[in-house]
Each structure stands twice: as structure tokens, then as C-alpha cells.
């Protein structure tokens, strides 16, 4: 039963051809480096001292605001 479930997820022969033809075009149109820059350009200042617990906002479970 697991093999049947897994094979149902696999692309058929026509879908594989379409995927292989359309993926390069889609990646050129949609994958822009500037959209992901916020993740890759972030730099950690390793020499900056770490703040204590006062640097972090306190959260409550009830959602009524800071404790």
C-alpha cells in the first residue's frame, strides 16, 4: 500500500516533460537574487556583547501583553 501511495505522488511521463521544459523558464522569471538577499546578506557581529534577559521582550501565554 505504501508503494502505491508513493507512486501516486510521482509525475507521469507527460508531467515530467512539462516540468523539465517549464522549470528553467520559471526559475529565470521568479528566482531573483534580490528577493532572497535579506537571508544571505545578514551578518552577525560576533564581537557584540550579548544582552541579558532584559534585551528580550517578555511574552505571556494569555496574550494580555508584557508581564
N, C-alpha and C positions, 0 to 999 in steps of 0.2 A: 504494500500500500504506500509506503514511503517513496519507493522508486517511481510509482505512478504520479504521486504528488509533485516530486521533483521534476519529472519530465513534462508535466503540465506547465511549469514555470519557464521552460526553455523556449526560446524563439524558434519558430518554424523556419523552413528554408526561405520563404519569401520575406519574412520579417528580418531574417539575418542579412539578406542582401540589401534591403532598405536601410537597416540600421547602419551597415557598413558604408553605404553611399551618403547618408544624411549626417552622420556623426561629425565628419570633418568640417562640413559646411556649418553645422550648428555650433561647433566649438569656435570656429573663426568669428562667427557673429555674436555669440553670447559670452564667451570666456574672455573678459577684458582684464588685463593685469591691474588696472586702477580700481576695479571693484573688490579685489582681494588685498589691496595694499594695506588696509588697516590691520590685517592679521600679520602680514610679513614684515611690515615696517616698524612694528612696535619693538622698542629696545628697552631692556631692563637696566637700570642704573645699579649695578651690583655694589657700588661704594656707598649708596644712600642708606642711612641707618633705618632699621625697621621700627615703625612706631608701635607703641603698646596697644592695649585693648581700646584706648580712647580714640585711636585712629579709625576704628571700625564702627559703623553705625549699629546700634543695638536694635534687634528686631524682636517682636513679641509674636507669640502664636496666635493670639486673638485678633491681631491686625489693628489694634487700637492705637498704634504709634509707638514711639520710643519709650523704653521703660524708665 
